[in-house]
Amino acid sequence: AALSRRIHGERWRGVLGLALMAGAVAEVPSANLILTRCPVAFDDAPEFTADVPYTRLGEKLPEAACVDVFDCAGERIDRLDAPACVGRLTILCAFDPTCCVCKRFALPRLEQLWASKAGNRQCAVVALGRNCDLDQIQNFRKECEDAALAGDKHMVSLRMPMAPDPSGLAFRSLAEALVPRFYLLGPDATILYQSAGFDEDEFGTLEYCLEQELMYL
């Protein structure tokens, strides 16, 4: 686990350093700044986006990140909070239904990851819907399914567990604004990896880190 956790801890410093040398960011507002690349719809060139999260690697999942988790049928199946994460690895993705990058890039990839781990009790995948109640979550699922059935190649039917966050309190305990966001939580609810925005290479790193951590459970 030490190797993958060292990767989690050092990844952002390396990416940020390269961006600073390239002049992508003029100032660093925080030592915890995350610099990521977000794909823009119909644009092959990712854009750099600077973001300052409220959490740091090695910290526990905030107490305010405490919500119920529902399956695709709208049935409550779990709880997302620090105690519920104990003894397993948890992939958490915070999203907004109005975010194009979320529904066309990030969530379809997360759905693939969830499907590959659905039978593994040592790993949980949860999508946190910012400012969404359960009805809005279910409507969003249907919207994605209808778009996929209509032939939109970027959309898929989302069957993974989702957690409504109608007050936005859970999201605001993690960050201020930018979505999507990804977190890998360890078996003690410690944040082992976090990223903001979506980039295929970064998601691949998240998958690699997950596999490395699963080896030690």
N, C-alpha and C positions, 0 to 999 in steps of 0.2 A: 504494500500500500504506500510505502514511503516514496517510491518512484513516481506513481501517478499523482500523489499529492504534491510532490515537488513541481510537477508539470503544471498543476492547477495554480500553484502560487506564483510561478514565474512567467506564465504565458503573457499576462497583460503588460508587465514591465517591458518585455521584449517588443511587443507590438507597438506600445506607446512610444518607445524609444525610436523605432524606425519612423513612425509618423511625425514625431517632433523634428527629426533630422530632415524629413521631406517637407517640413513647413505646413503639415496638415492641421496642426493645432498651435495657436499662437501662445496660449498660456495654459498652465496646468492648475485648475482651481482646487484640486484636492489630490492627495497622494493615492486616493482610492479611485481615481478617474479610470473609467473603462473606455477604451477606444475600439470601436468595432466597425465593420462594414455592413451596410444595409443595402440589399438589392432594391432597386426602384423598378416598378412595373414597366415593362416594355423598354428597359434600359439595361444593357449588358454590363455597364460599368458601375460597380458598387461605389457608393459615396461614404466617406468617413463621417461618423457621427460621434461626438464626445458626450459622455454621460457620467454622472456621479451617482452611484447607488448609495443607499442608506445602510447596506450590509457589507461586511468584510469577510474574506476567507478566514475560516477558523472560528467564526462566531456561530452561535446556535440560531436556528430559525426563530425570528422574533415572536414573542408571545401574542402579538396582535394578529399574526398570520394564523388564524384559527377559524376554519370554516368547514362545513359539511361537504362531502363528496358524493356525487350522484352518477349512476350509470346512464347509458344512452336511453333507457326507458323512463328516466326521471325518478328512479328509486334510490334512496339513500343507502350507500354501501360502505362508507368509511368516513373518517375524520382527518382533516389536514391540520395538524399542529405538531409541536415538538414531541410530545409523548407518543403520538401515533406513528412517528417516524422511527422510533427506537427499534433496533434489531433488523432493519432492512435499509436498502438504498432507495432514495426517492428522487425521481426526476420531476421537477416542478417547472411549468411554463406559465408565465403570466401573459395574458393576451387581452385584446379588446376586439369585439366583433366588427367594429368599424375600421379596423386596421387592415389594409390590403395585404401587407407583408405577412401579417399573422395568418390570415385565412388562405392565402394562395401559396405560401412558402413554408412558414414555420410549422403550422399545425398539421399539414399533410405529412411532413417528415416526422413529426412527433407521433402521429398515428401509426406510421410504419414501425417506429421503435416500440410503441406500446404493443402492437400486434406480435412482434417478435419476442416480447417478454411477458405476454399475457398469462402464461402458465407458471411463471417463476414467482414464488411467494417471497423471494428475497429482494424483489425489485417492484416498486410501484411507480406509476406514471400518472400525473395529475395536471390538468390544464385549469388555471385559475382565471375566471372571467371577470375582469375589472368592471365595476359598476354594473354588473348584471345580476338579475334575480334568476330563479330557476326557469321561469317561463321564457325569459329572454335567451337563456342558454339553450333551451329546447327548440326555440324558433331558429336560433343560429344553426343548430345541428341540421334542421330541416332545410334551411337555406343552402347549406353546403351540399347536402345530399341531392337536392333538386338541381343545383348547378352541375354537379358531377354527372347526373343522369342525362342532363341536357347536352353533355359533350364538352364541358369546360375541362380541359386536361389538367388544369392547375388545382382543381377542387376535388375533394374526396369526401365520402361519407365518414363522419367523425363518430366513432363508437367508444373512444377512450373515456375514462372517468373525467368529469369536470366538476369544478367547485365554484358555485356562484359567490360573488363578492359584491352584493348590492350597495353597500355603503362605501366601498373602495378602501376600507380601513386596512384589510389584509395587504392589498397592493401597496398602499402608502407606507406600510411598515418596511417594505422592501426597497422602494424607489419612488421617485417623484413623478416621472412621466413616460419615459421611452418604453415602448413595447415593440416586439415581444422580448421577454426576458427568460433566460434559462438558468436553473439551479440544479446542482447535484448535491443532495443531502446525504451525509454518512449515516451509519447505523446508530449514532448518538445525536442525530439531528443537526450536526455541524455542517456548515456550508463548505464543501470541498471544491466547488467550481461555480462560477457565475459569469454570465455574459449578457450583453444587451444588444438588441437588433438580431438580424439573422444573416448568416453566411454559411454556405455549405461546408466549407473547410472547418469552420468553428464548430458546427454541429458534429462533424466527424470526430473532432477532438473530444467533445462531450461523450460520444458513444465509446471512444477508446478508453476514456477515464472510467466510464461505467464498467466496462469489461474488466479493467484492471482491478477495480475495487471489488467486483463480484468474486474474484479469485480468492479473496481473503475473508469471505463470509462463510 
